[in-house]
């Protein structure tokens, strides 16, 4: 029953809403786990559970939860949650940790997005270029480059050459759009 999985995930998500300061996090974790049992590929339930686990201090379990499913269901929000499991981490260390996801699903667009954006933040231009160029190629083949990818490429160019960020996507002759998350 996928509808039950959605309801359980929503029940768990309510504990993450800031206004729910007195939420029963244990019950929320149970609901999110049950939602994943019903539908292991339901990315929102996995994301909610990962966020709940982080909130209660189970960072390693949250990271493993995302690693378990990265092969089958990579998603930008899961990559962000994975990257944020270690707060205060230096971007270069974060990139090393994200390499675990890359080894699992090295050619997926979301792997390149996560590693490319993290490499830009770390100022690791060679790594950033390698992943962002693959991301640009994949997005170009699927209809156009997203705003986020165009911005990341502009930051890469600026970081590498001190170039201005104006008109990067236009200079590349590519349509720019914002893809839906799904």
Buried (B, 14 or more C-beta within 10 A) or exposed (E): EEEEBBBBBBBBBBBBEEEEEEBEBEEBBBBBBBBBEBBBEBBBBBBBBBBBBBBEEBBEBBBBBBBBBBEEBBBBBBBBBBBBBBEEBEBBEBBEBBBBBBEBBEEBBBBBBBBBBBBBBBBBBEBBBBBBBBBBEBBBEEEBBBEBBBBBBBBBBBBEEEEEEEEBBEEEEBEBBEBEEE
